[in-house]
Amino acid sequence: MRKFTLYQAARYSKISRYKLEQAIKEDLLKTINGKGNIKCFIYEEELKSFIDKYGEQYVRHEFNDDKKIYISPEINNFVSRDIHERMLAEKERIINILEAQNDKFLPLISDSDKAKYQINHRVSELETIANEALELLTEEHQREKERLQDRVKEIMQGLAQLELG
């Protein structure tokens, strides 16, 4: 089993000596005492398990001198502003098409059915607004949030029964 000095472990793991020393102080990395100028030794197995568990938060990121911008791999999870705006515009376009189609079919519905449709539409909008408002409540208000969500469900069920009756 190989032993590394702190310097060797830093080169092997690409984690700075300072950060390795921090990990040792936090008991995340086990060492054995060194002799002379060597502070400590780290077994290869111990270093590998440390890298597997905690390597991401301790690894040193190197930037090249040719002034290239470092791009984190996490950046791929984001959508650019241009694409986001195009997606919003497309959604808005689809909504407008659906509303136009809806407006074409509304005149074909009798007045009483039209009134029922408009009431149902407004009730549905109110339910959506209520649920969105409830989602804004923090964890501190979890009981109240659940109680209000149950109340909204009861009201919606009552309205559905009225509609069927």
C-alpha positions as MATLAB code, in Angstrom:
seq = 'MRKFTLYQAARYSKISRYKLEQAIKEDLLKTINGKGNIKCFIYEEELKSFIDKYGEQYVRHEFNDDKKIYISPEINNFVSRDIHERMLAEKERIINILEAQNDKFLPLISDSDKAKYQINHRVSELETIANEALELLTEEHQREKERLQDRVKEIMQGLAQLELG';
ca = [
       0.000    0.000    0.000;
       1.505    3.317   -1.098;
       1.870    6.293    1.197;
       1.830    9.865   -0.055;
       3.265   12.930    1.578;
       0.948   15.915    1.701;
       2.740   17.400   -1.309;
       2.480   14.147   -3.307;
      -1.181   13.757   -2.379;
      -1.863   17.300   -3.581;
      -0.230   16.608   -6.931;
      -1.928   13.219   -7.284;
      -5.415   14.478   -6.399;
      -5.163   17.995   -7.923;
      -6.388   19.347   -4.585;
      -4.266   22.032   -2.926;
      -2.243   21.185    0.173;
      -4.186   23.824    2.084;
      -7.507   22.171    1.228;
      -6.116   18.741    2.084;
      -5.004   20.124    5.450;
      -8.517   21.497    5.997;
      -9.986   18.076    5.230;
      -7.538   16.491    7.692;
      -8.556   18.967   10.412;
     -12.230   18.219    9.715;
     -11.486   14.458   10.018;
     -12.600   13.828    6.454;
      -9.161   12.508    5.543;
      -7.215   10.137    7.801;
      -3.416   10.405    8.034;
      -0.492    8.927    9.899;
       2.220   11.049   11.479;
       5.257   11.848    9.382;
       8.910   12.087   10.334;
      11.273   15.032   10.080;
      10.128   17.654    7.583;
       7.141   15.566    6.509;
       4.001   16.528    8.422;
       2.026   13.410    7.639;
       1.479   10.520    5.271;
      -1.768    9.638    3.540;
      -2.492    6.102    2.380;
      -3.464    5.811   -1.276;
      -6.706    3.952   -0.450;
      -7.721    6.673    2.011;
      -6.972    9.404   -0.538;
      -8.982    7.647   -3.246;
     -12.015    7.194   -0.994;
     -11.745   10.869    0.049;
     -11.648   11.946   -3.605;
     -14.656    9.763   -4.407;
     -16.705   11.193   -1.530;
     -15.592   14.822   -1.386;
     -13.469   15.444   -4.473;
     -15.952   17.717   -6.226;
     -15.967   20.288   -3.451;
     -12.193   20.264   -2.956;
     -10.812   19.853   -6.481;
      -8.768   22.741   -7.838;
      -9.974   24.292  -11.079;
      -7.189   25.329  -13.393;
      -7.534   28.151  -15.852;
      -5.351   28.315  -18.927;
      -3.156   31.337  -19.515;
      -4.539   31.900  -23.013;
      -7.363   33.947  -21.497;
     -10.026   31.371  -22.343;
     -13.157   31.687  -20.273;
     -13.818   28.791  -17.947;
     -17.312   27.406  -18.519;
     -18.705   25.211  -15.799;
     -20.401   21.988  -16.940;
     -23.470   23.153  -14.995;
     -23.983   25.937  -17.540;
     -25.464   23.382  -19.939;
     -28.506   23.134  -17.669;
     -29.508   26.709  -18.490;
     -31.431   28.042  -21.474;
     -30.085   31.143  -23.181;
     -32.130   34.327  -22.998;
     -32.726   34.307  -26.764;
     -34.081   30.752  -26.759;
     -36.158   31.495  -23.660;
     -37.731   34.528  -25.335;
     -38.452   32.501  -28.489;
     -40.099   29.783  -26.380;
     -42.268   32.375  -24.638;
     -43.234   33.934  -27.967;
     -44.179   30.504  -29.342;
     -46.288   29.729  -26.263;
     -47.997   33.105  -26.598;
     -48.685   32.389  -30.281;
     -50.252   29.017  -29.429;
     -52.381   30.589  -26.697;
     -53.628   33.201  -29.169;
     -54.502   30.481  -31.702;
     -56.415   28.507  -29.067;
     -58.262   31.613  -27.888;
     -59.195   32.449  -31.488;
     -60.519   28.918  -32.020;
     -62.412   29.171  -28.760;
     -63.972   32.457  -29.870;
     -65.125   30.778  -33.124;
     -66.910   28.006  -31.245;
     -68.453   30.169  -28.504;
     -71.100   31.713  -30.811;
     -72.247   28.187  -31.717;
     -73.084   27.445  -28.077;
     -76.494   28.413  -26.672;
     -76.627   31.357  -24.266;
     -77.195   29.208  -21.184;
     -74.336   26.869  -22.142;
     -72.180   29.896  -22.868;
     -72.880   31.297  -19.399;
     -72.034   27.916  -17.830;
     -68.829   27.775  -19.862;
     -67.804   31.278  -18.819;
     -68.566   30.530  -15.150;
     -66.585   27.283  -15.324;
     -63.716   29.088  -17.000;
     -63.652   31.792  -14.299;
     -63.896   29.194  -11.512;
     -61.018   27.288  -13.080;
     -58.970   30.498  -13.209;
     -59.770   31.177   -9.537;
     -58.679   27.649   -8.612;
     -55.382   28.148  -10.455;
     -54.780   31.503   -8.760;
     -55.612   30.053   -5.326;
     -53.258   27.105   -5.824;
     -50.453   29.383   -7.045;
     -50.940   31.634   -4.014;
     -50.847   28.613   -1.701;
     -47.578   27.460   -3.275;
     -46.009   30.740   -2.152;
     -46.551   29.872    1.508;
     -43.365   28.824    3.284;
     -42.677   25.640    5.220;
     -43.573   27.473    8.430;
     -47.172   27.656    7.235;
     -47.404   24.049    5.988;
     -50.472   23.129    8.108;
     -52.333   26.244    7.022;
     -51.330   25.600    3.415;
     -52.671   22.027    3.535;
     -55.892   23.180    5.199;
     -56.465   25.819    2.520;
     -55.659   23.369   -0.290;
     -58.233   20.950    1.140;
     -60.763   23.802    1.327;
     -60.141   24.719   -2.338;
     -60.664   21.051   -3.302;
     -63.931   20.933   -1.316;
     -65.191   24.075   -3.030;
     -64.278   22.719   -6.460;
     -66.030   19.396   -5.721;
     -69.100   21.273   -4.519;
     -69.176   23.300   -7.731;
     -68.782   20.135   -9.820;
     -71.760   18.569   -8.006;
     -73.840   21.717   -8.595;
     -72.981   21.561  -12.276;
     -74.017   17.911  -12.528;
     -77.268   18.522  -10.599;
];
